[in-house]
Amino acid sequence: MTRSLLALLIVAILGGCSTLPRDGPSNRAVLRGANENADYAIVDLDYAAAERIRAVPGRSYGSLAGAASTAPVDVIGPGDQLAISILEPSGALFGGGSGNTSVRAGQQELPVATVDRGGSVTVPFAGAVRVAGLTNTEAAAAIRRALQGRVGNPQVSVTVATNVSNAVTVLGEVKQPGRAPLSTNADTILDVIAAAGGSSRPPQDVEVQIRRDDQTFTAPLTAVTTEFAQNIRLESGDQVNLVYLPRRFSSFGALGAVTQQDMPAGELTLADALSRSGGLNDGAANARSVLIFRFERPEVAQALGVTQPATVRGVPVVYRLNLEEGVGFFTASSFLIQPDDIIYAPRALSAEVGKFFGLVQQVTRVVYDLSVTSALGTD
């Protein structure tokens, strides 16, 4: 009976060996998926292919150039608080005697005035004066005109004590989110990011979004910091949002580490990525077939001669590299890893056979223990 049970178990294992647990698909299964199902294309990766990929211009990640504004940011608007000073040379209206030695005879420092929602500010002896849309100099001239006939040759100066209308909102991955005022010498995207304490994330992982009315403009923070055309002038009321988009790659299979990792600043080669993942597992990995799964850009696929139809995410491509040959390491040092890449090292056939016989040995041991227990029970 014991021999029969052992035979049945081994037959069952042999019959189901193709479904034994694995770390992932075998190299043969990956090839079959490309040849039979045509779900993806397989590209044998060599140094020449890696250089052709590098030669294709980089991906365009959007631009802020369309959001560049020429609207003035030095004009007064509702909610602004103004400091108004009026000087009357004769001193007849405001009086010549003043206990405040810092104010000359005939000079009146008015309390800080807030521009109302109609765009006007109230001035003694002049009434409501419209100042919205005017610069400080233009607002002073408007108040002076309103005082003429009541004050002899008044001299008026206006400064903005609190800038409310000319401001943008800065949100997201900055150290000090909030409202940032705009001025003639601080009105670019980098000005307001710096005023908010800078980005709290690496620039390579941050996207800048500018929302204005019903439009949104986006670009990587790295482009804003390196390309002059992307450091645009903002417009009052803009919303600036720094979005964290981490760049990551995954590693599976017969590697030292099965994990998802953040990509460092700058370029990351396949050799670097394999090193970060602990390298190939000695005695288990199939070094002749290290695989990189990627949704490739159509222009790159075309440069490689790949005719696989593109999906919404791109052309599904599996790059295959042979690391049993020395030249493979030069290729690995040239091939650049992209965000969302999956690096997979299938197990070697010898490792699969070893796993199979290990399982047979476990089952044999179980049968042996059952036979001993059965024998002891019959004594």
Secondary structure, 3 states (H helix, E strand, C coil): CHHHHHHHHHHHHHHCHHHCCCCCCCHHHHHHHHHCCCCCEEEECCHHHHHHHHHCCCCCCCCCHHHCCCCCCCCCCCCCEEEEEEECCCCCCCCCCCCCCCCCCCEEECCCEECCCCCEEEECCCEEEECCCCCHHHHHHHHHHHHECCECCCEEEEEEEECCCCEEEEEECECCCEEEECECCECEHHHHHHHCCCECCCHHHEEEEEEECCEEEEEEHHHHHHCHHHCCECCCCCEEEEEECCCEEEEEECECCCEEEECCCCCCEHHHHHHHCCCECCCCECCCCEEEEEEECHHHHHHCCCCCCCCCCCEEEEEEECCCCCHHHHHHCCCECCCCCEEEECECHHHHHHHHHHHHHHHHHHHHHHHHHHHHHHC
